[in-house]
Amino acid sequence: MTKPIQKREAAYLTRQIKEKALEIGFDKVGVRQARKLEEPNGLKAWLAESRHGEMSWMAENPDRRLDPREILGPAQSVISLALNYYTPFAHSELPQHGRISRYAWGRDYHLVLKEKLAGLARWILESEPDARLLHYTDTGPIMEKAWAHQSGVGWIGKHSNLITRELGSWVFLAEILTNLQLEADAESRNYCGTCHRCIDFCPTGAIVAPYVVDARRCISYLTIELRGPIPRDLRPWIGSRIFGCDDCQDICPWNRFAQPSRELELYPGPGNQIPILAELMRMTKEQFQFRFRQSPIRRARYAGFLRNVAVALGNTRDPEALPVLQTALGHSEPLVRQHAAWALEQIGGEQAQIILLKALDAEMDSAVREEILLALGSKENSRDSRDAPQPCHP
């Protein structure tokens, strides 16, 4: 452990660290004394109700998540950092285009933030050689949003995302745990007030109460973390979203204050802002891995991503999608075939029926066969059906 730092020295060092963080490219920084958090947002109750879905790692040792000293024993301070990722572009509203969450338009934020964190950590060690440091960005057992709120970076909104007064909610978070005794900031005030637009606007009703999101209904979870089939009753609500969902942030009044990011690597890569669904549906595994080699989109994995694309194609109800979906019905991945069958059901018509019947004769996977039979037996398997929800956009 380093020798105790006098209050005056702590204030100076804290100010120096903050100035360096901003110089490196972070947009906000705050500090809080390392201690055990009061259970934020009912974490254990949320886990007990299985609202984390298949994200089993979130249920592993929740007490460790609440106390940074369980991660770094001599931790004295938590440095919370925020990086603005907003870029001033819009999603396409054309049916042939998919929607990728804004945070995944550019280079993988893990890579971008880790480089900045490493640079800041090196600078701290040069100034304080005896310092001990651990840094994370969405990779460690630490309550990032809770610490960002505690350190004054922003507050947790009713949609469960962190909101800053200066930049809105389009921010990535990162933390440095250290044994240095730094000067703590005051926690942020919550400025959501009586607003509940995010709750009302969520397509699937995933925000089940203020500050409580049921991941099992959240489109971001369904299109990224879920490894199996998307529940049939939720597929129509996904619309054209193929990786994540920004709706609760798009509707948030605080995002009127969004400013373009200074980090050019977070600006849209080729085809990420306006991806063409039919082209994505034809990707091989090798093409997927190459195209998204430095993108957070790889998190969805190949089969999961094409599953999402198939659902989006079905939601277009466009007969022009029939050829590519027919090809997808012969894909090597059962998960892709399963959702391609559902998509054909949504488009409907005689040609879709013929494609499904032909595929049924050759299909050996029981889950895919069941999906095809459901599609063939659907009373709504008609282009004239208008009962299912249409894609919902801000």
Beta strands, then each sheet from edge to edge (+ up, - down):
strand 1: 28-33
strand 2: 77-84
strand 3: 99-100
strand 4: 133-136
strand 5: 155-156
strand 6: 162-163
strand 7: 171-178
strand 8: 207-209
strand 9: 212-213
strand 10: 241-243
sheet 1: 1+ 2- 7+ 4-
sheet 2: 3+ 10+
sheet 3: 5+ 6-
sheet 4: 8+ 9-
end
